[in-house]
């Protein structure tokens, strides 16, 4: 069984590996949607895989590091691509969410997403 929760954030970035004059090379922003999935079996006493308030707290911690920030300024992110964001979010969440099974990040306005399922 999978338990899923989503959060949204808005952030800016630039991608220096694009050619001079390419729009992605300039600072620009996106609205992102992140879906996090946990694998598990509901606890017999609670009927839950995880307390949803605890899950929300873990996601809020990650969101606060991303929302309305310049992604290039996050030192351990690397080039701020969908792929690197997915891995970065995974690495931040796996500490508190050991049953984490997927991190999927969407740029809905562009029809783009990336799903990371761990190492």
Biopython code that builds the backbone (N, CA, C, O; Angstrom):
import numpy as np
from Bio.PDB.StructureBuilder import StructureBuilder

atoms = [
    (1, "UNK", "N", (0.839, -1.163, 0.000)),
    (1, "UNK", "CA", (0.000, 0.000, 0.000)),
    (1, "UNK", "C", (0.892, 1.236, 0.000)),
    (1, "UNK", "O", (1.972, 1.229, 0.592)),
    (2, "UNK", "N", (0.437, 2.298, -0.666)),
    (2, "UNK", "CA", (1.180, 3.561, -0.688)),
    (2, "UNK", "C", (0.331, 4.650, -0.052)),
    (2, "UNK", "O", (-0.864, 4.772, -0.320)),
    (3, "UNK", "N", (0.972, 5.428, 0.788)),
    (3, "UNK", "CA", (0.379, 6.630, 1.347)),
    (3, "UNK", "C", (1.055, 7.801, 0.652)),
    (3, "UNK", "O", (2.282, 7.857, 0.571)),
    (4, "UNK", "N", (0.250, 8.741, 0.147)),
    (4, "UNK", "CA", (0.831, 9.855, -0.606)),
    (4, "UNK", "C", (0.364, 11.181, -0.030)),
    (4, "UNK", "O", (-0.742, 11.304, 0.494)),
    (5, "UNK", "N", (1.236, 12.158, -0.144)),
    (5, "UNK", "CA", (0.896, 13.529, 0.225)),
    (5, "UNK", "C", (1.653, 14.460, -0.705)),
    (5, "UNK", "O", (2.753, 14.140, -1.158)),
    (6, "UNK", "N", (1.057, 15.619, -0.989)),
    (6, "UNK", "CA", (1.661, 16.584, -1.904)),
    (6, "UNK", "C", (1.882, 17.914, -1.215)),
    (6, "UNK", "O", (1.203, 18.257, -0.247)),
    (7, "UNK", "N", (2.853, 18.662, -1.740)),
    (7, "UNK", "CA", (3.026, 20.051, -1.361)),
    (7, "UNK", "C", (3.448, 20.833, -2.600)),
    (7, "UNK", "O", (3.917, 20.266, -3.587)),
    (8, "UNK", "N", (3.271, 22.139, -2.522)),
    (8, "UNK", "CA", (3.606, 23.032, -3.629)),
    (8, "UNK", "C", (4.628, 24.054, -3.162)),
    (8, "UNK", "O", (4.666, 24.432, -1.991)),
    (9, "UNK", "N", (5.456, 24.494, -4.105)),
    (9, "UNK", "CA", (6.344, 25.616, -3.813)),
    (9, "UNK", "C", (6.643, 26.359, -5.107)),
    (9, "UNK", "O", (6.540, 25.811, -6.205)),
    (10, "UNK", "N", (7.013, 27.610, -4.946)),
    (10, "UNK", "CA", (7.422, 28.459, -6.058)),
    (10, "UNK", "C", (8.868, 28.848, -5.825)),
    (10, "UNK", "O", (9.254, 29.192, -4.708)),
    (11, "UNK", "N", (9.666, 28.794, -6.877)),
    (11, "UNK", "CA", (11.084, 29.111, -6.727)),
    (11, "UNK", "C", (11.658, 29.547, -8.069)),
    (11, "UNK", "O", (11.094, 29.284, -9.131)),
    (12, "UNK", "N", (12.789, 30.218, -7.981)),
    (12, "UNK", "CA", (13.508, 30.667, -9.172)),
    (12, "UNK", "C", (14.795, 29.860, -9.337)),
    (12, "UNK", "O", (15.327, 29.295, -8.381)),
    (13, "UNK", "N", (15.274, 29.827, -10.567)),
    (13, "UNK", "CA", (16.570, 29.197, -10.838)),
    (13, "UNK", "C", (17.060, 29.664, -12.200)),
    (13, "UNK", "O", (16.339, 30.315, -12.956)),
    (14, "UNK", "N", (18.287, 29.318, -12.484)),
    (14, "UNK", "CA", (18.844, 29.484, -13.822)),
    (14, "UNK", "C", (19.709, 28.268, -14.090)),
    (14, "UNK", "O", (20.290, 27.686, -13.173)),
    (15, "UNK", "N", (19.786, 27.896, -15.343)),
    (15, "UNK", "CA", (20.534, 26.700, -15.729)),
    (15, "UNK", "C", (21.689, 27.118, -16.630)),
    (15, "UNK", "O", (21.521, 27.367, -17.824)),
    (16, "UNK", "N", (22.860, 27.185, -16.018)),
    (16, "UNK", "CA", (24.046, 27.723, -16.693)),
    (16, "UNK", "C", (24.564, 26.861, -17.837)),
    (16, "UNK", "O", (25.358, 27.340, -18.646)),
    (17, "UNK", "N", (24.137, 25.606, -17.927)),
    (17, "UNK", "CA", (24.660, 24.746, -18.993)),
    (17, "UNK", "C", (23.992, 25.020, -20.347)),
    (17, "UNK", "O", (24.429, 24.482, -21.364)),
    (18, "UNK", "N", (22.946, 25.845, -20.374)),
    (18, "UNK", "CA", (22.329, 26.213, -21.652)),
    (18, "UNK", "C", (23.166, 27.278, -22.352)),
    (18, "UNK", "O", (23.928, 28.003, -21.712)),
    (19, "UNK", "N", (23.019, 27.363, -23.653)),
    (19, "UNK", "CA", (23.784, 28.325, -24.463)),
    (19, "UNK", "C", (23.378, 29.752, -24.120)),
    (19, "UNK", "O", (22.250, 30.011, -23.699)),
    (20, "UNK", "N", (24.313, 30.665, -24.306)),
    (20, "UNK", "CA", (24.049, 32.091, -24.123)),
    (20, "UNK", "C", (22.818, 32.463, -24.937)),
    (20, "UNK", "O", (22.690, 32.063, -26.094)),
    (21, "UNK", "N", (21.914, 33.228, -24.332)),
    (21, "UNK", "CA", (20.700, 33.662, -25.010)),
    (21, "UNK", "C", (19.514, 32.733, -24.846)),
    (21, "UNK", "O", (18.386, 33.135, -25.130)),
    (22, "UNK", "N", (19.728, 31.490, -24.392)),
    (22, "UNK", "CA", (18.621, 30.562, -24.167)),
    (22, "UNK", "C", (17.830, 31.030, -22.946)),
    (22, "UNK", "O", (18.431, 31.431, -21.949)),
    (23, "UNK", "N", (16.495, 30.989, -22.998)),
    (23, "UNK", "CA", (15.691, 31.465, -21.864)),
    (23, "UNK", "C", (15.999, 30.762, -20.536)),
    (23, "UNK", "O", (15.899, 31.384, -19.478)),
    (24, "UNK", "N", (16.366, 29.489, -20.574)),
    (24, "UNK", "CA", (16.653, 28.760, -19.330)),
    (24, "UNK", "C", (17.938, 29.224, -18.663)),
    (24, "UNK", "O", (18.157, 28.964, -17.480)),
    (25, "UNK", "N", (18.784, 29.905, -19.414)),
    (25, "UNK", "CA", (20.033, 30.404, -18.846)),
    (25, "UNK", "C", (19.787, 31.647, -17.985)),
    (25, "UNK", "O", (20.566, 31.956, -17.083)),
    (26, "UNK", "N", (18.686, 32.354, -18.281)),
    (26, "UNK", "CA", (18.324, 33.533, -17.489)),
    (26, "UNK", "C", (17.585, 33.097, -16.233)),
    (26, "UNK", "O", (17.009, 32.009, -16.191)),
    (27, "UNK", "N", (17.601, 33.941, -15.218)),
    (27, "UNK", "CA", (16.826, 33.664, -14.010)),
    (27, "UNK", "C", (15.345, 33.659, -14.376)),
    (27, "UNK", "O", (14.839, 34.587, -15.007)),
    (28, "UNK", "N", (14.667, 32.599, -13.967)),
    (28, "UNK", "CA", (13.232, 32.465, -14.199)),
    (28, "UNK", "C", (12.645, 31.606, -13.089)),
    (28, "UNK", "O", (13.386, 30.978, -12.332)),
    (29, "UNK", "N", (11.335, 31.575, -12.986)),
    (29, "UNK", "CA", (10.703, 30.839, -11.909)),
    (29, "UNK", "C", (9.669, 29.844, -12.384)),
    (29, "UNK", "O", (9.203, 29.877, -13.523)),
    (30, "UNK", "N", (9.330, 28.952, -11.461)),
    (30, "UNK", "CA", (8.322, 27.918, -11.716)),
    (30, "UNK", "C", (7.490, 27.711, -10.458)),
    (30, "UNK", "O", (7.911, 28.013, -9.341)),
    (31, "UNK", "N", (6.302, 27.189, -10.687)),
    (31, "UNK", "CA", (5.502, 26.613, -9.607)),
    (31, "UNK", "C", (5.709, 25.103, -9.676)),
    (31, "UNK", "O", (5.532, 24.488, -10.728)),
    (32, "UNK", "N", (6.080, 24.525, -8.559)),
    (32, "UNK", "CA", (6.363, 23.091, -8.480)),
    (32, "UNK", "C", (5.308, 22.401, -7.610)),
    (32, "UNK", "O", (4.783, 22.987, -6.663)),
    (33, "UNK", "N", (5.014, 21.165, -7.947)),
    (33, "UNK", "CA", (4.169, 20.297, -7.120)),
    (33, "UNK", "C", (4.986, 19.049, -6.825)),
    (33, "UNK", "O", (5.563, 18.449, -7.731)),
    (34, "UNK", "N", (5.034, 18.665, -5.566)),
    (34, "UNK", "CA", (5.815, 17.499, -5.157)),
    (34, "UNK", "C", (4.873, 16.468, -4.540)),
    (34, "UNK", "O", (4.098, 16.783, -3.637)),
    (35, "UNK", "N", (4.949, 15.245, -5.031)),
    (35, "UNK", "CA", (4.183, 14.127, -4.466)),
    (35, "UNK", "C", (5.170, 13.159, -3.827)),
    (35, "UNK", "O", (6.112, 12.691, -4.465)),
    (36, "UNK", "N", (4.931, 12.875, -2.562)),
    (36, "UNK", "CA", (5.772, 11.959, -1.797)),
    (36, "UNK", "C", (4.946, 10.711, -1.488)),
    (36, "UNK", "O", (3.791, 10.812, -1.072)),
    (37, "UNK", "N", (5.542, 9.538, -1.692)),
    (37, "UNK", "CA", (4.855, 8.270, -1.439)),
    (37, "UNK", "C", (5.617, 7.460, -0.399)),
    (37, "UNK", "O", (6.845, 7.389, -0.425)),
    (38, "UNK", "N", (4.872, 6.856, 0.510)),
    (38, "UNK", "CA", (5.422, 5.944, 1.511)),
    (38, "UNK", "C", (4.818, 4.570, 1.275)),
    (38, "UNK", "O", (3.627, 4.465, 0.981)),
    (39, "UNK", "N", (5.610, 3.522, 1.396)),
    (39, "UNK", "CA", (5.117, 2.153, 1.358)),
    (39, "UNK", "C", (4.860, 1.690, 2.780)),
    (39, "UNK", "O", (5.565, 2.091, 3.706)),
    (40, "UNK", "N", (3.862, 0.855, 2.954)),
    (40, "UNK", "CA", (3.652, 0.310, 4.279)),
    (40, "UNK", "C", (2.342, -0.427, 4.409)),
    (40, "UNK", "O", (1.536, -0.511, 3.483)),
    (41, "UNK", "N", (2.170, -0.949, 5.590)),
    (41, "UNK", "CA", (0.944, -1.650, 5.971)),
    (41, "UNK", "C", (0.358, -0.881, 7.144)),
    (41, "UNK", "O", (1.090, -0.535, 8.072)),
    (42, "UNK", "N", (-0.934, -0.605, 7.129)),
    (42, "UNK", "CA", (-1.520, 0.132, 8.237)),
    (42, "UNK", "C", (-1.304, -0.570, 9.574)),
    (42, "UNK", "O", (-1.449, -1.787, 9.694)),
    (43, "UNK", "N", (-0.958, 0.224, 10.559)),
    (43, "UNK", "CA", (-0.818, -0.262, 11.927)),
    (43, "UNK", "C", (-2.178, -0.774, 12.399)),
    (43, "UNK", "O", (-3.195, -0.118, 12.177)),
    (44, "UNK", "N", (-2.203, -1.927, 13.040)),
    (44, "UNK", "CA", (-3.466, -2.532, 13.479)),
    (44, "UNK", "C", (-4.216, -1.643, 14.469)),
    (44, "UNK", "O", (-5.447, -1.625, 14.474)),
    (45, "UNK", "N", (-3.489, -0.911, 15.303)),
    (45, "UNK", "CA", (-4.131, -0.065, 16.307)),
    (45, "UNK", "C", (-4.633, 1.261, 15.739)),
    (45, "UNK", "O", (-5.714, 1.720, 16.108)),
    (46, "UNK", "N", (-3.862, 1.879, 14.847)),
    (46, "UNK", "CA", (-4.224, 3.205, 14.344)),
    (46, "UNK", "C", (-4.917, 3.164, 12.989)),
    (46, "UNK", "O", (-5.643, 4.091, 12.630)),
    (47, "UNK", "N", (-4.692, 2.086, 12.232)),
    (47, "UNK", "CA", (-5.225, 2.010, 10.886)),
    (47, "UNK", "C", (-4.456, 2.868, 9.895)),
    (47, "UNK", "O", (-4.903, 3.062, 8.765)),
    (48, "UNK", "N", (-3.292, 3.390, 10.313)),
    (48, "UNK", "CA", (-2.510, 4.275, 9.464)),
    (48, "UNK", "C", (-1.117, 3.712, 9.209)),
    (48, "UNK", "O", (-0.549, 3.009, 10.045)),
    (49, "UNK", "N", (-0.578, 4.038, 8.030)),
    (49, "UNK", "CA", (0.818, 3.740, 7.736)),
    (49, "UNK", "C", (1.706, 4.690, 8.534)),
    (49, "UNK", "O", (2.740, 4.300, 9.076)),
    (50, "UNK", "N", (1.270, 5.955, 8.590)),
    (50, "UNK", "CA", (1.995, 6.984, 9.341)),
    (50, "UNK", "C", (1.005, 8.061, 9.722)),
    (50, "UNK", "O", (0.055, 8.333, 8.988)),
    (51, "UNK", "N", (1.225, 8.666, 10.857)),
    (51, "UNK", "CA", (0.410, 9.798, 11.280)),
    (51, "UNK", "C", (0.568, 10.926, 10.252)),
    (51, "UNK", "O", (1.687, 11.348, 9.960)),
    (52, "UNK", "N", (-0.533, 11.402, 9.716)),
    (52, "UNK", "CA", (-0.475, 12.397, 8.652)),
    (52, "UNK", "C", (0.075, 13.738, 9.130)),
    (52, "UNK", "O", (0.636, 14.488, 8.331)),
    (53, "UNK", "N", (-0.076, 14.053, 10.418)),
    (53, "UNK", "CA", (0.520, 15.285, 10.942)),
    (53, "UNK", "C", (2.043, 15.193, 10.952)),
    (53, "UNK", "O", (2.726, 16.178, 10.671)),
    (54, "UNK", "N", (2.578, 14.019, 11.273)),
    (54, "UNK", "CA", (4.034, 13.830, 11.235)),
    (54, "UNK", "C", (4.555, 13.902, 9.807)),
    (54, "UNK", "O", (5.623, 14.461, 9.557)),
    (55, "UNK", "N", (3.804, 13.340, 8.877)),
    (55, "UNK", "CA", (4.197, 13.406, 7.467)),
    (55, "UNK", "C", (4.190, 14.856, 7.005)),
    (55, "UNK", "O", (5.127, 15.296, 6.338)),
    (56, "UNK", "N", (3.149, 15.603, 7.350)),
    (56, "UNK", "CA", (3.067, 17.012, 6.972)),
    (56, "UNK", "C", (4.233, 17.808, 7.546)),
    (56, "UNK", "O", (4.789, 18.662, 6.855)),
    (57, "UNK", "N", (4.615, 17.548, 8.796)),
    (57, "UNK", "CA", (5.729, 18.267, 9.420)),
    (57, "UNK", "C", (7.034, 18.022, 8.661)),
    (57, "UNK", "O", (7.812, 18.953, 8.456)),
    (58, "UNK", "N", (7.279, 16.785, 8.246)),
    (58, "UNK", "CA", (8.492, 16.471, 7.486)),
    (58, "UNK", "C", (8.481, 17.203, 6.147)),
    (58, "UNK", "O", (9.508, 17.736, 5.726)),
    (59, "UNK", "N", (7.338, 17.235, 5.481)),
    (59, "UNK", "CA", (7.240, 17.911, 4.191)),
    (59, "UNK", "C", (7.354, 19.423, 4.341)),
    (59, "UNK", "O", (7.982, 20.084, 3.513)),
    (60, "UNK", "N", (6.749, 19.974, 5.394)),
    (60, "UNK", "CA", (6.840, 21.414, 5.633)),
    (60, "UNK", "C", (8.286, 21.854, 5.848)),
    (60, "UNK", "O", (8.674, 22.943, 5.426)),
    (61, "UNK", "N", (9.079, 21.013, 6.500)),
    (61, "UNK", "CA", (10.483, 21.330, 6.726)),
    (61, "UNK", "C", (11.232, 21.460, 5.393)),
    (61, "UNK", "O", (12.020, 22.389, 5.212)),
    (62, "UNK", "N", (10.989, 20.540, 4.475)),
    (62, "UNK", "CA", (11.630, 20.589, 3.161)),
    (62, "UNK", "C", (11.097, 21.774, 2.359)),
    (62, "UNK", "O", (11.862, 22.506, 1.731)),
    (63, "UNK", "N", (9.787, 21.952, 2.386)),
    (63, "UNK", "CA", (9.178, 23.056, 1.636)),
    (63, "UNK", "C", (9.763, 24.400, 2.056)),
    (63, "UNK", "O", (10.008, 25.262, 1.212)),
    (64, "UNK", "N", (9.985, 24.579, 3.346)),
    (64, "UNK", "CA", (10.494, 25.864, 3.837)),
    (64, "UNK", "C", (11.886, 26.186, 3.297)),
    (64, "UNK", "O", (12.277, 27.352, 3.243)),
    (65, "UNK", "N", (12.628, 25.166, 2.899)),
    (65, "UNK", "CA", (13.966, 25.375, 2.342)),
    (65, "UNK", "C", (13.927, 25.705, 0.850)),
    (65, "UNK", "O", (14.919, 26.173, 0.291)),
    (66, "UNK", "N", (12.784, 25.461, 0.205)),
    (66, "UNK", "CA", (12.654, 25.647, -1.235)),
    (66, "UNK", "C", (11.780, 26.836, -1.618)),
    (66, "UNK", "O", (12.101, 27.565, -2.558)),
    (67, "UNK", "N", (10.695, 27.035, -0.907)),
    (67, "UNK", "CA", (9.666, 27.981, -1.318)),
    (67, "UNK", "C", (10.165, 29.420, -1.332)),
    (67, "UNK", "O", (10.741, 29.910, -0.361)),
    (68, "UNK", "N", (9.928, 30.088, -2.470)),
    (68, "UNK", "CA", (10.310, 31.484, -2.676)),
    (68, "UNK", "C", (11.807, 31.711, -2.442)),
    (68, "UNK", "O", (12.217, 32.722, -1.872)),
    (69, "UNK", "N", (12.592, 30.764, -2.889)),
    (69, "UNK", "CA", (14.045, 30.868, -2.813)),
    (69, "UNK", "C", (14.647, 30.728, -4.201)),
    (69, "UNK", "O", (13.987, 30.302, -5.149)),
    (70, "UNK", "N", (15.912, 31.096, -4.292)),
    (70, "UNK", "CA", (16.700, 30.897, -5.507)),
    (70, "UNK", "C", (17.356, 29.533, -5.379)),
    (70, "UNK", "O", (18.245, 29.348, -4.549)),
    (71, "UNK", "N", (16.931, 28.587, -6.184)),
    (71, "UNK", "CA", (17.407, 27.210, -6.048)),
    (71, "UNK", "C", (18.912, 27.098, -6.264)),
    (71, "UNK", "O", (19.549, 26.225, -5.675)),
    (72, "UNK", "N", (19.489, 27.950, -7.083)),
    (72, "UNK", "CA", (20.933, 27.918, -7.301)),
    (72, "UNK", "C", (21.712, 28.215, -6.021)),
    (72, "UNK", "O", (22.889, 27.865, -5.930)),
    (73, "UNK", "N", (21.088, 28.846, -5.039)),
    (73, "UNK", "CA", (21.764, 29.193, -3.787)),
    (73, "UNK", "C", (21.786, 28.046, -2.778)),
    (73, "UNK", "O", (22.408, 28.177, -1.724)),
    (74, "UNK", "N", (21.124, 26.926, -3.076)),
    (74, "UNK", "CA", (21.126, 25.768, -2.175)),
    (74, "UNK", "C", (22.410, 24.988, -2.450)),
    (74, "UNK", "O", (22.550, 24.357, -3.498)),
    (75, "UNK", "N", (23.338, 25.038, -1.507)),
    (75, "UNK", "CA", (24.706, 24.562, -1.756)),
    (75, "UNK", "C", (24.804, 23.079, -2.103)),
    (75, "UNK", "O", (25.667, 22.699, -2.895)),
    (76, "UNK", "N", (23.956, 22.240, -1.543)),
    (76, "UNK", "CA", (24.090, 20.800, -1.784)),
    (76, "UNK", "C", (23.115, 20.273, -2.847)),
    (76, "UNK", "O", (22.910, 19.063, -2.948)),
    (77, "UNK", "N", (22.519, 21.165, -3.631)),
    (77, "UNK", "CA", (21.559, 20.758, -4.659)),
    (77, "UNK", "C", (22.228, 20.453, -5.995)),
    (77, "UNK", "O", (21.817, 19.523, -6.689)),
    (78, "UNK", "N", (23.242, 21.211, -6.363)),
    (78, "UNK", "CA", (23.813, 21.079, -7.701)),
    (78, "UNK", "C", (22.961, 21.857, -8.674)),
    (78, "UNK", "O", (22.139, 22.669, -8.251)),
    (79, "UNK", "N", (23.133, 21.633, -9.984)),
    (79, "UNK", "CA", (22.295, 22.336, -10.947)),
    (79, "UNK", "C", (20.814, 22.055, -10.637)),
    (79, "UNK", "O", (20.424, 20.894, -10.516)),
    (80, "UNK", "N", (19.991, 23.099, -10.508)),
    (80, "UNK", "CA", (18.622, 22.920, -10.021)),
    (80, "UNK", "C", (17.648, 22.400, -11.087)),
    (80, "UNK", "O", (16.739, 23.107, -11.522)),
    (81, "UNK", "N", (17.866, 21.160, -11.486)),
    (81, "UNK", "CA", (17.012, 20.476, -12.449)),
    (81, "UNK", "C", (15.944, 19.677, -11.706)),
    (81, "UNK", "O", (16.040, 19.486, -10.494)),
    (82, "UNK", "N", (14.933, 19.212, -12.429)),
    (82, "UNK", "CA", (13.932, 18.332, -11.817)),
    (82, "UNK", "C", (14.593, 17.100, -11.209)),
    (82, "UNK", "O", (14.223, 16.652, -10.125)),
    (83, "UNK", "N", (15.576, 16.563, -11.923)),
    (83, "UNK", "CA", (16.250, 15.356, -11.448)),
    (83, "UNK", "C", (16.962, 15.609, -10.122)),
    (83, "UNK", "O", (16.795, 14.848, -9.169)),
    (84, "UNK", "N", (17.752, 16.675, -10.063)),
    (84, "UNK", "CA", (18.480, 16.967, -8.831)),
    (84, "UNK", "C", (17.551, 17.356, -7.694)),
    (84, "UNK", "O", (17.811, 17.015, -6.540)),
    (85, "UNK", "N", (16.468, 18.069, -8.004)),
    (85, "UNK", "CA", (15.488, 18.401, -6.961)),
    (85, "UNK", "C", (14.862, 17.136, -6.374)),
    (85, "UNK", "O", (14.676, 17.037, -5.161)),
    (86, "UNK", "N", (14.539, 16.178, -7.229)),
    (86, "UNK", "CA", (13.942, 14.921, -6.751)),
    (86, "UNK", "C", (14.884, 14.191, -5.802)),
    (86, "UNK", "O", (14.465, 13.707, -4.750)),
    (87, "UNK", "N", (16.151, 14.115, -6.177)),
    (87, "UNK", "CA", (17.147, 13.444, -5.324)),
    (87, "UNK", "C", (17.347, 14.227, -4.030)),
    (87, "UNK", "O", (17.416, 13.629, -2.956)),
    (88, "UNK", "N", (17.441, 15.543, -4.114)),
    (88, "UNK", "CA", (17.673, 16.384, -2.935)),
    (88, "UNK", "C", (16.532, 16.241, -1.939)),
    (88, "UNK", "O", (16.764, 16.099, -0.738)),
    (89, "UNK", "N", (15.293, 16.278, -2.439)),
    (89, "UNK", "CA", (14.125, 16.122, -1.555)),
    (89, "UNK", "C", (14.148, 14.742, -0.913)),
    (89, "UNK", "O", (13.887, 14.611, 0.283)),
    (90, "UNK", "N", (14.456, 13.714, -1.694)),
    (90, "UNK", "CA", (14.555, 12.342, -1.149)),
    (90, "UNK", "C", (15.544, 12.297, 0.014)),
    (90, "UNK", "O", (15.235, 11.788, 1.092)),
    (91, "UNK", "N", (16.736, 12.840, -0.226)),
    (91, "UNK", "CA", (17.784, 12.768, 0.797)),
    (91, "UNK", "C", (17.400, 13.528, 2.064)),
    (91, "UNK", "O", (17.808, 13.135, 3.157)),
    (92, "UNK", "N", (16.632, 14.597, 1.944)),
    (92, "UNK", "CA", (16.168, 15.329, 3.126)),
    (92, "UNK", "C", (15.078, 14.559, 3.858)),
    (92, "UNK", "O", (15.029, 14.590, 5.088)),
    (93, "UNK", "N", (14.202, 13.869, 3.132)),
    (93, "UNK", "CA", (13.051, 13.203, 3.748)),
    (93, "UNK", "C", (13.357, 11.811, 4.296)),
    (93, "UNK", "O", (12.747, 11.391, 5.280)),
    (94, "UNK", "N", (14.283, 11.096, 3.682)),
    (94, "UNK", "CA", (14.510, 9.692, 4.061)),
    (94, "UNK", "C", (14.903, 9.552, 5.533)),
    (94, "UNK", "O", (14.671, 8.506, 6.139)),
    (95, "UNK", "N", (15.491, 10.590, 6.103)),
    (95, "UNK", "CA", (15.885, 10.563, 7.519)),
    (95, "UNK", "C", (14.659, 10.399, 8.414)),
    (95, "UNK", "O", (14.680, 9.602, 9.351)),
    (96, "UNK", "N", (13.596, 11.145, 8.132)),
    (96, "UNK", "CA", (12.379, 11.093, 8.947)),
    (96, "UNK", "C", (11.326, 10.138, 8.410)),
    (96, "UNK", "O", (10.381, 9.788, 9.117)),
    (97, "UNK", "N", (11.487, 9.717, 7.168)),
    (97, "UNK", "CA", (10.485, 8.866, 6.521)),
    (97, "UNK", "C", (11.161, 7.618, 5.958)),
    (97, "UNK", "O", (11.375, 7.525, 4.749)),
    (98, "UNK", "N", (11.499, 6.662, 6.819)),
    (98, "UNK", "CA", (12.256, 5.495, 6.353)),
    (98, "UNK", "C", (11.499, 4.604, 5.366)),
    (98, "UNK", "O", (12.125, 3.795, 4.681)),
    (99, "UNK", "N", (10.177, 4.727, 5.272)),
    (99, "UNK", "CA", (9.417, 3.926, 4.304)),
    (99, "UNK", "C", (9.150, 4.701, 3.009)),
    (99, "UNK", "O", (8.288, 4.318, 2.218)),
    (100, "UNK", "N", (9.893, 5.792, 2.799)),
    (100, "UNK", "CA", (9.773, 6.590, 1.585)),
    (100, "UNK", "C", (10.006, 5.701, 0.366)),
    (100, "UNK", "O", (10.976, 4.944, 0.320)),
    (101, "UNK", "N", (9.113, 5.794, -0.622)),
    (101, "UNK", "CA", (9.276, 4.962, -1.817)),
    (101, "UNK", "C", (9.382, 5.772, -3.105)),
    (101, "UNK", "O", (9.940, 5.287, -4.089)),
    (102, "UNK", "N", (8.858, 6.998, -3.119)),
    (102, "UNK", "CA", (8.930, 7.820, -4.324)),
    (102, "UNK", "C", (8.874, 9.298, -3.956)),
    (102, "UNK", "O", (8.190, 9.706, -3.018)),
    (103, "UNK", "N", (9.606, 10.070, -4.718)),
    (103, "UNK", "CA", (9.471, 11.526, -4.719)),
    (103, "UNK", "C", (9.263, 11.905, -6.177)),
    (103, "UNK", "O", (10.131, 11.672, -7.018)),
    (104, "UNK", "N", (8.112, 12.487, -6.471)),
    (104, "UNK", "CA", (7.845, 12.932, -7.835)),
    (104, "UNK", "C", (7.614, 14.430, -7.806)),
    (104, "UNK", "O", (6.824, 14.933, -7.007)),
    (105, "UNK", "N", (8.304, 15.137, -8.678)),
    (105, "UNK", "CA", (8.191, 16.591, -8.744)),
    (105, "UNK", "C", (7.654, 16.976, -10.114)),
    (105, "UNK", "O", (8.111, 16.474, -11.141)),
    (106, "UNK", "N", (6.672, 17.876, -10.112)),
    (106, "UNK", "CA", (5.958, 18.272, -11.321)),
    (106, "UNK", "C", (6.114, 19.764, -11.573)),
    (106, "UNK", "O", (6.119, 20.566, -10.639)),
    (107, "UNK", "N", (6.240, 20.125, -12.834)),
    (107, "UNK", "CA", (6.020, 21.487, -13.304)),
    (107, "UNK", "C", (4.803, 21.383, -14.215)),
    (107, "UNK", "O", (4.918, 21.236, -15.432)),
    (108, "UNK", "N", (3.628, 21.465, -13.582)),
    (108, "UNK", "CA", (2.371, 21.210, -14.285)),
    (108, "UNK", "C", (2.164, 22.135, -15.478)),
    (108, "UNK", "O", (1.640, 21.705, -16.505)),
    (109, "UNK", "N", (2.569, 23.404, -15.361)),
    (109, "UNK", "CA", (2.340, 24.348, -16.456)),
    (109, "UNK", "C", (3.111, 23.963, -17.716)),
    (109, "UNK", "O", (2.753, 24.383, -18.817)),
    (110, "UNK", "N", (4.151, 23.179, -17.559)),
    (110, "UNK", "CA", (4.962, 22.741, -18.702)),
    (110, "UNK", "C", (4.742, 21.268, -19.056)),
    (110, "UNK", "O", (5.310, 20.772, -20.029)),
    (111, "UNK", "N", (3.914, 20.564, -18.263)),
    (111, "UNK", "CA", (3.682, 19.144, -18.519)),
    (111, "UNK", "C", (4.898, 18.285, -18.245)),
    (111, "UNK", "O", (5.084, 17.252, -18.888)),
    (112, "UNK", "N", (5.746, 18.705, -17.279)),
    (112, "UNK", "CA", (6.990, 17.992, -16.985)),
    (112, "UNK", "C", (6.950, 17.401, -15.579)),
    (112, "UNK", "O", (6.333, 17.962, -14.674)),
    (113, "UNK", "N", (7.618, 16.263, -15.412)),
    (113, "UNK", "CA", (7.785, 15.681, -14.079)),
    (113, "UNK", "C", (8.991, 14.767, -14.067)),
    (113, "UNK", "O", (9.505, 14.357, -15.108)),
    (114, "UNK", "N", (9.429, 14.459, -12.851)),
    (114, "UNK", "CA", (10.519, 13.512, -12.643)),
    (114, "UNK", "C", (10.198, 12.723, -11.383)),
    (114, "UNK", "O", (9.855, 13.313, -10.358)),
    (115, "UNK", "N", (10.303, 11.408, -11.443)),
    (115, "UNK", "CA", (10.017, 10.538, -10.302)),
    (115, "UNK", "C", (11.307, 9.827, -9.895)),
    (115, "UNK", "O", (11.964, 9.182, -10.712)),
    (116, "UNK", "N", (11.654, 9.959, -8.608)),
    (116, "UNK", "CA", (12.836, 9.295, -8.076)),
    (116, "UNK", "C", (12.371, 8.243, -7.079)),
    (116, "UNK", "O", (11.541, 8.520, -6.213)),
    (117, "UNK", "N", (12.915, 7.028, -7.207)),
    (117, "UNK", "CA", (12.533, 5.913, -6.361)),
    (117, "UNK", "C", (13.658, 5.437, -5.466)),
    (117, "UNK", "O", (13.640, 4.297, -5.000)),
    (118, "UNK", "N", (14.633, 6.288, -5.219)),
    (118, "UNK", "CA", (15.706, 5.939, -4.301)),
    (118, "UNK", "C", (16.915, 5.350, -4.994)),
    (118, "UNK", "O", (16.925, 5.127, -6.205)),
    (119, "UNK", "N", (17.930, 5.106, -4.188)),
    (119, "UNK", "CA", (19.217, 4.632, -4.710)),
    (119, "UNK", "C", (19.128, 3.204, -5.186)),
    (119, "UNK", "O", (20.120, 2.647, -5.656)),
]
sb = StructureBuilder()
sb.init_structure("model")
sb.init_model(0)
sb.init_chain("A")
sb.init_seg("    ")
for serial, (resi, resn, name, xyz) in enumerate(atoms, 1):
    if name == "N":
        sb.init_residue(resn, " ", resi, " ")
    sb.init_atom(name, np.array(xyz, "f"), 0.0, 1.0, " ", f" {name:<3s}", serial, name[0])
structure = sb.get_structure()
